[in-house]
Amino acid sequence: MNKATYTEDVPPDRFELLERIMNLEKPAKVMLIGPTDSGKTTLLTFLANHLIDEGLRVAVVDSDVGQKGILPPATVSIAFPERPFESIGELQAHAHYFIGTITPGSYTGEMAAGVKRLADMAAERADVVLIDTTGFVTGQGIEMKRLKAELVRPALIVFLERNGELSYLRKILSPYGKTVSLSISEKAREHSRGERREVRREKWRTYFSNASQVEVDLSKTIPTGTELFRGRPLTLEERELLSELFRWLVIAGWKEERYVVVKAEAEGGIRGYGRQVIHAVDFERLSNLLVGFIDGEGLCLGVGVLKWINFGEMKAQVLTPLPAHEVDKAVEIRFGRIMVLETGEELGLLRREEL
């Protein structure tokens, strides 16, 4: 299921843009920016197909983590289509960068780094690199777009907008690349939050359709993206003392600058506590948490769903479609901030500071 499919029924300015891109010095990076449901992916598909027909080598960087065409969601991905396609959902990823959430407001740095890494990789083997972005164009989204443009330095930044709504964003991005503004097509359709959620559900389900459970040795594949596992492990006496003080069941814990514990709530457990001194993670927050398998280059081999951690043996059970030999290449297992089932149902989002 994809929102955007190929069409030739586009406004005339799309053909003018195509001609402009073909005349750019190669390799050329082109970044597409617009609000949600403005037609960015439809425009990308149109441009990519025509450029391929003209004999140019094209790369697609899909950084719309919430409405990913190239699987899986919650990552930035790159693909090198060799022939025209109906939807970017048909494309096979060449590489991913793990973000770990579908709402990247707190992950501005990771989003910018991921787009930069993959856009540079793409430019090594493509004539034109088309970069699709999120519809996050207000608030923190402005800083995210600025960082991306500053790092990537696209030859052209294309804005899809109505009535000049992105004029401020165009102004602050103009030092980093030439800009062009296109009107949003009258055929662009808004999708409800429920429709977008259903699109993601189908994509999660497709990605995990052939998944199996693997055991990950956390003493060899280092957990990252969380305060857990840092510092020295707490002694049994320390865990018992914290359990008694806060009326928790402390399952595991570590001491670095502050105490970090994994806990289960006991009846009457204390919820208000000094977070500067102790950081407590509810054990249930680790169930069905999205994780990424990260290689030695910092790229994401694929994602999985964390099912269980045996803290005593430092072993994790993860459901993933990655074959065992790919899992073995991972040097990190990075914790995300979305809980999801392999059936595609999203169970909830976590704040960055929760883990």
Helices and strands as residue ranges (DSSP letters): H 12-22, E 28-33, H 40-53, E 58-62, E 75-79, G 88-90, E 95-98, G 104-106, H 108-123, E 128-132, H 140-152, E 156-161, H 167-173, G 174-176, E 178-183, H 193-207, E 212-217, E 222-224, E 232-233, H 236-246, E 248-255, E 259-265, E 278-282, G 283-286, E 289-294, E 300-310, E 315-320, H 324-327, E 332-340, E 346-349, G 352-354
